[in-house]
Amino acid sequence: MTRIKEKAVEMIQRMPDDDMFYVINILQSLEEMTAKKDTEREQAITAYQDILKLKGRLPQDFDAEKELAEAREEKYGNLG
């Protein structure tokens, strides 16, 4: 066990049992945040890999700005 984990265990052992509810809540929140971060990272990697698979599939004369403008016009019309 690393020194930082040992210190955390020592601190928890000194705490009264009545306060363990708060410690557990904090640890559960941290665990959920870590799981969410891992999931988001995996989704980002998958999305990037999908983009790389599409690389080179557009025609040479593809104009991204023109396509974006047309899509905005189609979706929003002349709201602006």
C-alpha positions in Angstrom: 0.0 0.0 0.0 1.3 3.4 -0.9 2.0 6.0 1.9 -0.9 8.1 0.8 -3.3 5.2 1.1 -1.8 4.4 4.5 -2.4 7.9 5.7 -6.0 7.8 4.5 -6.6 4.5 6.3 -5.1 6.0 9.5 -7.3 9.0 9.3 -10.4 6.9 8.8 -9.5 4.7 11.7 -9.3 7.7 14.0 -12.8 8.9 13.0 -15.8 8.1 15.1 -18.2 5.5 13.6 -20.9 8.2 13.4 -18.9 10.0 10.7 -18.4 7.0 8.5 -21.6 7.8 6.6 -19.9 10.9 5.3 -16.7 9.1 4.4 -18.7 6.5 2.5 -20.7 9.1 0.6 -17.5 10.9 -0.4 -15.8 7.7 -1.5 -18.9 6.6 -3.5 -18.9 10.0 -5.3 -15.3 9.8 -6.1 -15.8 6.2 -7.5 -18.6 7.4 -9.7 -16.6 10.3 -11.0 -13.7 8.0 -11.9 -16.1 5.5 -13.7 -17.7 8.4 -15.6 -14.3 9.8 -16.6 -13.2 6.3 -17.9 -16.4 5.9 -19.9 -16.1 9.4 -21.4 -12.5 8.6 -22.4 -13.5 5.4 -24.1 -16.3 7.1 -26.0 -13.9 9.8 -27.2 -11.4 7.2 -28.4 -14.1 5.3 -30.2 -15.4 8.5 -31.8 -11.9 9.4 -32.9 -11.3 6.0 -34.4 -14.6 6.3 -36.3 -13.5 9.6 -37.7 -10.1 8.1 -38.8 -12.0 5.3 -40.6 -13.8 7.9 -42.7 -10.6 9.7 -43.6 -10.2 10.1 -47.4 -13.9 9.3 -48.2 -14.9 12.8 -49.1 -14.5 14.1 -52.7 -11.5 16.4 -53.4 -13.8 19.4 -54.0 -15.7 19.0 -50.7 -16.3 22.4 -49.1 -16.9 22.0 -45.4 -17.9 25.6 -44.9 -20.4 25.5 -47.7 -21.9 22.3 -46.4 -22.2 23.8 -42.9 -23.9 26.9 -44.2 -26.4 24.9 -46.2 -27.1 22.7 -43.2 -27.7 25.7 -41.0 -29.9 27.3 -43.6 -31.9 24.1 -43.9 -32.3 23.7 -40.2 -32.8 27.3 -39.0 -33.8 29.2 -42.1 -33.3 32.9 -41.7 -33.8 33.2 -38.0 -30.5 35.2 -37.5 
